[in-house]
Amino acid sequence: MAVDDDELVQAAQRGDEAAFRAVYRAQQPTLLRYLTVLVGGDAEDVASEAWLQIARDLPKFRGDADGFRGWAATIARHRAMDHLRRTKRRPVAALPVELVAIDLPDGQDTAELALETIGTDAAVALIATLPRDQAEAVMLRAVLGLDAESAGKVLGKRAGAVRTAAYRGLRTLAQRAVTPEAPAALRGVR
Amino acid sequence: MSNHEDHRPLDRDAAELLLSGDPAARAAHPWLGAVLAAAGSPGAGAALPGEDAAVAAFAAAHTPSVRPRRISLLKTTLAKLLTVKVAGACLALVGGAGGVALAASNGALPAPLHKAPHHAPASASHSARPHPSGTPSARPSHSFPAADFARLCQKWDARPGHSPDDPDFGDLARKAGRDHIDRFCGDLRKPRPSASFSGVPRPQPSGSASPHGSGQPGPRPSNLPSGSTRPQGR
């Protein structure tokens, strides 16, 4: 991770409000996407709860910017699990692909089009169609940028289990790429 | 479909490379590469909903408003006690009157210290007070220079129409002068345009001077009177 990010985290730990704001802006988008995979439309609310705790506990955090991302993801995940318990809901992962699919206009090279026009929300929605352990592994590693060990700490799993889950998730996503629904889904959600 | 590259079986090594954002792997698997790149794209860097709430929580957690004022008043009291009674304190120590001094500190001494935050005449004590860093305590980490006034100024700027007599801005009003807070805050902003966003931490005395290097804003106020005030007798 860039030295600048480490310094930002350190400055925020010393109470520098501008640094904290910069950390928030850097981290919140990907944290929100991860939470979307877990709690769907409640991600904003859960993220707010997570940031309250992050703001409060930041002085106790020890580590660099990489460590901070894992630490923040752990807090976000705990808040998400609390939220699911509170609302007695199941995680939203494993959403059926059809729910994000829309009609496909005829005569278009959908795959080419999809590659050019995949939006962030659509990509997250597609990942959210995976079983939750796979979706989480893919999100933590590819979106939050954690390595398998760090992602394993967030999930309470061994690094090998995280690698396997992410690998299976990518294989499933790759299969969905060659069906007409997936590109349509991507374009539709976006 | 036309996306022939993605028919290539994905092995574990390729998956690892894809997950870590390897450009060659993402080019070799354009579909997955595109999905992962889109999902992981950085944010716009602009203000986000919830940001102000998070920052407010951060400010509340990191700048308890009572702390700087209590410290400054404690230091004021300490400074006066030390300057006025330093001779007496030395005599008490030399004379082996430590027990008496301790007893005194347990009895009447706490009174001025604890009452000071509520009843000390601010005008007199603060005008007579030397600059914080020059107090006999000689602990730089106790001075709250730019950082806290910057925060106070942010609050000041964020609440137009407030009164300089608002206790929240008591420190600011004393520092800047009751009628010059706007100018003071304006001056405060000038020399530090956006240093924090570039990742350069502010030079805070507490960072270098703190004995533990913990990065905390400074020791608790209760650290101050202990020890240094005890020797002085009555």
HADDOCK unambig.tbl for C-alpha pairs under 7 A between the chains (distance, minus, plus):
assign (segid A and resid 4 and name CA) (segid B and resid 199 and name CA) 4.93 0.50 0.50
assign (segid A and resid 5 and name CA) (segid B and resid 199 and name CA) 6.88 0.50 0.50
assign (segid A and resid 7 and name CA) (segid B and resid 199 and name CA) 5.51 0.50 0.50
assign (segid A and resid 7 and name CA) (segid B and resid 200 and name CA) 6.81 0.50 0.50
assign (segid A and resid 7 and name CA) (segid B and resid 201 and name CA) 6.78 0.50 0.50
assign (segid A and resid 8 and name CA) (segid B and resid 199 and name CA) 5.07 0.50 0.50
assign (segid A and resid 11 and name CA) (segid B and resid 201 and name CA) 5.35 0.50 0.50
assign (segid A and resid 13 and name CA) (segid B and resid 215 and name CA) 6.90 0.50 0.50
assign (segid A and resid 14 and name CA) (segid B and resid 215 and name CA) 4.98 0.50 0.50
assign (segid A and resid 14 and name CA) (segid B and resid 216 and name CA) 5.78 0.50 0.50
assign (segid A and resid 14 and name CA) (segid B and resid 217 and name CA) 6.56 0.50 0.50
assign (segid A and resid 15 and name CA) (segid B and resid 62 and name CA) 5.62 0.50 0.50
assign (segid A and resid 17 and name CA) (segid B and resid 55 and name CA) 6.96 0.50 0.50
assign (segid A and resid 17 and name CA) (segid B and resid 59 and name CA) 6.80 0.50 0.50
assign (segid A and resid 18 and name CA) (segid B and resid 196 and name CA) 5.92 0.50 0.50
assign (segid A and resid 18 and name CA) (segid B and resid 197 and name CA) 6.62 0.50 0.50
assign (segid A and resid 19 and name CA) (segid B and resid 196 and name CA) 5.45 0.50 0.50
assign (segid A and resid 19 and name CA) (segid B and resid 197 and name CA) 6.05 0.50 0.50
assign (segid A and resid 21 and name CA) (segid B and resid 55 and name CA) 6.42 0.50 0.50
assign (segid A and resid 22 and name CA) (segid B and resid 197 and name CA) 6.27 0.50 0.50
assign (segid A and resid 25 and name CA) (segid B and resid 45 and name CA) 5.63 0.50 0.50
assign (segid A and resid 25 and name CA) (segid B and resid 46 and name CA) 6.99 0.50 0.50
assign (segid A and resid 26 and name CA) (segid B and resid 43 and name CA) 6.87 0.50 0.50
assign (segid A and resid 26 and name CA) (segid B and resid 45 and name CA) 6.64 0.50 0.50
assign (segid A and resid 29 and name CA) (segid B and resid 43 and name CA) 5.48 0.50 0.50
assign (segid A and resid 30 and name CA) (segid B and resid 40 and name CA) 6.86 0.50 0.50
assign (segid A and resid 48 and name CA) (segid B and resid 50 and name CA) 6.37 0.50 0.50
assign (segid A and resid 51 and name CA) (segid B and resid 54 and name CA) 5.75 0.50 0.50
assign (segid A and resid 52 and name CA) (segid B and resid 54 and name CA) 5.93 0.50 0.50
assign (segid A and resid 52 and name CA) (segid B and resid 57 and name CA) 5.89 0.50 0.50
assign (segid A and resid 55 and name CA) (segid B and resid 54 and name CA) 6.88 0.50 0.50
assign (segid A and resid 55 and name CA) (segid B and resid 57 and name CA) 6.11 0.50 0.50
assign (segid A and resid 55 and name CA) (segid B and resid 58 and name CA) 4.54 0.50 0.50
assign (segid A and resid 55 and name CA) (segid B and resid 61 and name CA) 6.89 0.50 0.50
assign (segid A and resid 56 and name CA) (segid B and resid 58 and name CA) 6.30 0.50 0.50
assign (segid A and resid 56 and name CA) (segid B and resid 61 and name CA) 5.39 0.50 0.50
assign (segid A and resid 111 and name CA) (segid B and resid 1 and name CA) 6.92 0.50 0.50
assign (segid A and resid 111 and name CA) (segid B and resid 2 and name CA) 6.62 0.50 0.50
assign (segid A and resid 111 and name CA) (segid B and resid 3 and name CA) 6.18 0.50 0.50
assign (segid A and resid 115 and name CA) (segid B and resid 31 and name CA) 6.49 0.50 0.50
assign (segid A and resid 115 and name CA) (segid B and resid 34 and name CA) 5.92 0.50 0.50
assign (segid A and resid 118 and name CA) (segid B and resid 35 and name CA) 6.85 0.50 0.50
assign (segid A and resid 118 and name CA) (segid B and resid 38 and name CA) 6.41 0.50 0.50
assign (segid A and resid 119 and name CA) (segid B and resid 38 and name CA) 5.85 0.50 0.50
assign (segid A and resid 120 and name CA) (segid B and resid 38 and name CA) 4.62 0.50 0.50
assign (segid A and resid 120 and name CA) (segid B and resid 39 and name CA) 4.76 0.50 0.50
assign (segid A and resid 123 and name CA) (segid B and resid 35 and name CA) 5.25 0.50 0.50
assign (segid A and resid 123 and name CA) (segid B and resid 38 and name CA) 6.05 0.50 0.50
assign (segid A and resid 123 and name CA) (segid B and resid 39 and name CA) 5.19 0.50 0.50
assign (segid A and resid 124 and name CA) (segid B and resid 39 and name CA) 5.42 0.50 0.50
assign (segid A and resid 141 and name CA) (segid B and resid 19 and name CA) 5.90 0.50 0.50
assign (segid A and resid 141 and name CA) (segid B and resid 20 and name CA) 6.91 0.50 0.50
assign (segid A and resid 142 and name CA) (segid B and resid 19 and name CA) 4.67 0.50 0.50
assign (segid A and resid 142 and name CA) (segid B and resid 20 and name CA) 6.11 0.50 0.50
assign (segid A and resid 142 and name CA) (segid B and resid 21 and name CA) 6.85 0.50 0.50
assign (segid A and resid 142 and name CA) (segid B and resid 36 and name CA) 6.36 0.50 0.50
assign (segid A and resid 142 and name CA) (segid B and resid 40 and name CA) 6.40 0.50 0.50
assign (segid A and resid 143 and name CA) (segid B and resid 39 and name CA) 6.18 0.50 0.50
assign (segid A and resid 143 and name CA) (segid B and resid 40 and name CA) 4.13 0.50 0.50
assign (segid A and resid 167 and name CA) (segid B and resid 12 and name CA) 6.30 0.50 0.50
assign (segid A and resid 167 and name CA) (segid B and resid 15 and name CA) 5.73 0.50 0.50
assign (segid A and resid 170 and name CA) (segid B and resid 15 and name CA) 6.99 0.50 0.50
assign (segid A and resid 171 and name CA) (segid B and resid 10 and name CA) 6.51 0.50 0.50
assign (segid A and resid 174 and name CA) (segid B and resid 6 and name CA) 6.43 0.50 0.50
assign (segid A and resid 174 and name CA) (segid B and resid 32 and name CA) 6.17 0.50 0.50
assign (segid A and resid 177 and name CA) (segid B and resid 31 and name CA) 6.39 0.50 0.50
assign (segid A and resid 178 and name CA) (segid B and resid 1 and name CA) 5.90 0.50 0.50
assign (segid A and resid 178 and name CA) (segid B and resid 3 and name CA) 6.74 0.50 0.50
